Amino acid sequence: MHWDVFKYVTEVFILVPALLGLKGNLEMTLASRLSTAANIGQMDTPKELWRMITGNMALIQVQATVVGFLASIAAVIFGWIPDGHFSIDHAVLLCASSVATAFIASLVLGMIMIGVIIGSRKMGINPDNVATPIAASLGDLITLALLSGISWALYKELESKAYVNPLVCAFFIALLPIWIIIAKKNAATREVLYSGWEPVIIAMAISSVGGLILDRTVSDPNFAGIAVFTPVINGVGGNLVAVQASRISTYLHMNGMPGESSETAPRKCPSPCSTFFSSDVNSRSARVLFLLVVPGHLVFLYTISSMRGGHTTLTLIFILFYMTAALLQVLILLYIADWMVHWMWGRDLDPDNFSIPYLTALGDLIGTGLLALSFHILWLIGDRDSDVGD
């Protein structure tokens, strides 16, 4: 928040939810796809395993490069609309930072995901319970670190070596045809290469709206403290709902193929009671995931407080508002996941590829929106920070 690149190119804040959302759009769909493939026996032989790895790694590099480029365009547009200010140097900086971050983060996280899923299978652990949370948490950490480091380094080069930014952009875009050829040769990823763009791009746009809310809120000195809590509330919400979506999807795959009418998937719009209070295995997991919200966030709040992070005094009323926002976010997301996964399954869409991008993007938007609302209400009722600006 205090680095020059974030102070003078504030549109980088708009990139934060969009690029953190990439872990939902790409890594977590990769983890969900490979977990399902592992659970239904499509990765049992070395040949099948190698085919799944190469195809999926090439696919996420294509998606990461394209979505990173589109996210930078969205950040430029959303940054330009309120103020009418446009800088070509800043636009190219955003493009280079976004594309480089998306590409490198996807490469690193993709390799970690493959290792985790193979390890889980060998140890007899269900990858659905392990891979998606690791993708979500590591995705936030690695992506935010890369975005901050790359944008800071490129910003320093802006004055003396202006050609570096367009060169970085051109390099990663030039690699696109190679990844497309590899992904097209693989039957497992060919279909996603053609049909998997809609959820990824729409999810990026939804996350960018959350980024606009973050940018507008952080720009106000009275609400600067939101910067520290946004990745936490969004990360936890996206993490938990991705686990639930991945579990429901695997459960459905074990009973048939997408589009097939089975007893497990006829639900049009479930009631909240059936989502959270039935004896169904997915309802039980929804209850467990919802109960993880409060202890999980208390640990994060304590960590932030002990590290003296941010500009917000952790008063009792702040914690109450924060927890309410977090619980409401996860409650909404788990309900939407129950409806969305079954709805997509009934329409012959594989939820592994389509549901998680929408859910994590909605998590970013709902989490950022509720958090910003909480900060505004706290300000209005007089719970104002004495240490803002320290």
N, C-alpha and C positions, 0 to 999 in steps of 0.2 A: 504493500500500500504506500510505502514511503520511497520506493525506488523511482528514479527519474522517469523511466519509461511508463510507469503506471500513472505518474502525476501529469506528464505532458502529453501522453497518448492514452487518454482515459478509455478509449474504445477497447483497449485490451481487457477491461473488466467485462465487456459484453462477450468476449471470447471465452471467458472462464467457464460459465455453465455449459456453453455449446461444446467446448472441447472436453470438459469433464463428462459431459453426456455421451461422448464418443465411447467411453468404456461400457455404457449401456447399449449404444447402437452397434458396436462392433465386438469388443472383447467378451461381453456377457452373452451376446447371441452366439458367438463362437463357442464359449464355454457350454452354453445350453445345447447347441447342435452336437458338439462332441460328446457331451455327457449322455445325451439320448442315444447317439451312435454306439457308445461304449456299453450302455445298459441293454441294448437290443442286439448286441453281438456283431456290429459292423466294423469293429477294430480289433478283432481277435487274432488275425494273422499279420505278420510283418508287412506283407504287400498291401493289405487293406489299410493298415495303420499309416504307411508312408503316403498312400494315395490321399487319405483324408487330411494329413498334415500339409502336404504341398499345396493341394487345392485350396484349403481354407486359409492358409497363410497368404497366398497370392490374392485371394478374394478380399481379405481385410485390408491389404495394402492399397488395392484399387479404391475401396470404399473410403479408407482414411484420407487418401490424397484428395479425392473429389469433395468429400464432406468438409475437410479442412479448408479447401479453397472457397467453397460456398459459405462456410461460417465466417471467413474473413470479409467476404462481400456483404453478408448480412450485418456484420459489425460496423463496416464503413457506412452502410445505409442508415442503420439505427443511430449511429453517432452523428450523422449529418442532418437527419430530419429535425431534431429539436432546435439546433443552433444555426443550421445553414452553413456551417463551416466545413470545408473540405480541403485536405492536404494530400497531394499525390504521393509524397514521401511517406507519410503516415499510412496511407492505403497499401503501398507496396510492403512496408514494414509489417503490417498486420497479416498480409497474405503470406509472406515468407515465414513469419513466426508460427502462424496457424498450420500451414502445410508441413513444415519441418517437425513441429510438435506432434501432429497427428500421425505422421509416418513413423517416427522413431518410437513413440509410445506404443503404437499398434504392433510394431516389430518385437519390442521387448516383452510386452504383455502377452502377445500371442504365443511366444516361446515358453513363457512361464505357465500359461494355461495348459499347453500341451503336456508339459512336464507334470503338472499337478494331476491332470486327468489320468495319464498313464500310471502315475504313482498310486493314485486312489484305487484304480482297478486292481493293481497288484496287491494292495493291502486289504482288499475286500471292503472298501468304503464307497458309499454312493457318491459319485462325483457331483451330483446335483446339489448336495449339501455343502460341498467344499469349494468347488471351482468358481461358482458365481460370486460368493462373498469375497474370495481372494481377488477376483477380477475387479470387483467394485472398489475395494479398499486400496489395493495397489494401483488401480487405474487412476484414482483421485490423486494419490501421492506422486506417482511418476509423472502424470500429465501436468499437474500444477507446477512441479519442480522444473520440468522441461520448458513449459510455456514461460515461466518467470525468467529462467536462465537464458533461453534462446532470444526472447524479445529484448532482454537487457543487453545482451552481447550485440545484437543487430542494431539496437538503438545507438550504441557507442560507435558503431561503424558508419552511422548515417552521415555524419559531417565530413569525415575524411575519405571514406570509400563508399560513395553512394551506389556503386555498381554491385556491391555484395548482395544487397536485398533482392533485386531482380534475378541475379544469378542463382541464388538459393531456390527461389520460386521455380525458375526454369528447370533446374536440375531434377527436382522431385517430380515435376509434371512430365518431364521427358522419360522417366522410368515407367510411366503408366502402361504403355503398350506391352512391355515385357510381362507385367503382372496379369494383364488382361488375357494374353495368349496362354499363360500357365493355367489360369482359372477356367478358361473355356475348354481346355483339353480334359478337364475332370468332370465327370458326369454328376458327381455329388455337389459341385459348386456352380455348374453352368447355369442351372435354373435360377439360383439366388443372384448370380451376376446380372441376369436380365430383369428379374422381378423384384429383387430386394431393395430397390432404390427408394421407393415411395415412403416406407416407414422411416428409413434413415434420414432422408431429407426433411420430411415433415417434423420428425423428432428434433432435428437440428434447429429448425425454425422456431419450434415451441421453446426449446432451451434458450434460444437467442432472445426471446421476449423476456424470459427470466433474467437474462444478462442485462437487458435494458433496465429492468427494475433495479437490479443490483447497482448498475452504473449511476442511475439517478439518485439512489439512496446513499451510496458511498460518497457521492459528490457533495452532499449536505453534511457539514461538520458535526451537526447534532446527531447524526445517525451513522457516523464512520465505523462504529463498533460492529456493524452487521457483517463486515468483510471477513472476520474471523469465523463467524458461526455459519455462514452460508455453505461452505463445502462440507461442514459436519452434518447439518440437517439434511442436505441433499444427498450426501453420501450414504447416510444411514437409511433414509427412505428408499433410495434406489437399490441399495444392497438387499434389504428385506423383501421388497416386492419382486426383485429378480429371482431370489431363491424360490418364492412361492410360484411364480410363473413357470420357472424351469421344472419344478416338481409336478405341477398340474400337467404340463406338456408331456413329460415322460410317462406319467400315469395314463394319459390318453393314448400315447404311442404304443403302450403295452397292450392296449385293448383293440387296436386296429390302425387304420390309416386315416389321415385328414379327409374329411368329407363323408366318411362312413358313419351312418347313424348307429350309435351304440347306446346302451343304457346309461353310460357315464357322461354323455355329452349333449343331451337334448335341451338343456336349460337355456331359456331365452334371456330372462333378466332375473337373477337370483334375488331372493329376499335377504336382508342382512342377517336374519336368524339362520338361514341355511349356510351362509358364508362363514359365520363365526361360531354358531352354537350347535351344529349338527354333529352326529357321530362319525361323519365321513372323514377319511384320512386327511384330505386337503383342508377340511375345516379345523381339524386338530392342529395342523401345522400353522394355519393362520392365527390361531390363538397363541401358540408358542411364540411366533414371530412378533405379534403385537405386544406380548408381555416383555419382550427384550428391549423395547423402546426406552422405557424409563431408566432401568439400570445402565443400559448402554450410554445414554446421553449424560447421566450423572457422572460417569467415568470421564467422558469427554469434557464436560464442564469443569470438573475438578482439575483435569490436566491443563486446560486453557488457563484456569485461574492460577495454578501453581507455577506455570511458565510465564505468568504475567503477560499473556497474549492479548492483543487488541486494546480497545478503549472503553470497555464496558464493565461497570461494577456489578458483580454477581449478587444482587440483592435477592431476598426471598420472593418479592413480587416479580422480578425479572425471570427467575427460574420457573415460577408458576406459569407465566405467559409463554415462555420458551417451550416448556413441556407440553402445554396445551396445543401449541402450534405443531410440535413434533408428533404428538399422538393423533391429532386430527389428520395430518398429512398421511401417516401410515395407515390409519383406518380407511381413508378414502381410497388409497392406492390398492390395498388388499381387496377391497370390494370390487374396484374396477378390474383388477387382475382376474378375479373369479369369473366375472362376466365376459371380459375380453377374450381370454384364452379359449373358453368354450364357444364363444361366438365365431371366432376365427376358425376353429376346428370344424364347426358345422358348415363353413363356407369354403372348405377345401384349401385353407391356408395353413401352412405349418407354423404353429405358435412360436416355435424356437427361433424362427427368422423374423417374425412380424410383431409379436406382442411386446418383447422387452424394450425395444427402442421407444415405443409410445409410452410405456409405463415409466421408464426412467426419466424421459423428457417431461412428462406430467409431474413426476416427483420433483424435478428441478423447478418447474414453474410454480407448483403449489407450495413447495417449501420456501422458495425465495419470497413469494407473495405473502404467505402467512407470517414469515419472519419480519418482513418490512412493515406489515400491518401491526405486528406486536410492538415493534420499535416506535411506530407513530403513536399508538395508544398509550404506551408507557410515557412518552414525552408529554402527551396531552394531560395525563392524570398526575404529572409532577414527578415521576421517577426518573429524574434527569441525572446524567453522569457528571460527577464532580471532576473526573480525571480525563475527560475528553481532551485530546490535544497534548497530553503529557508526553 
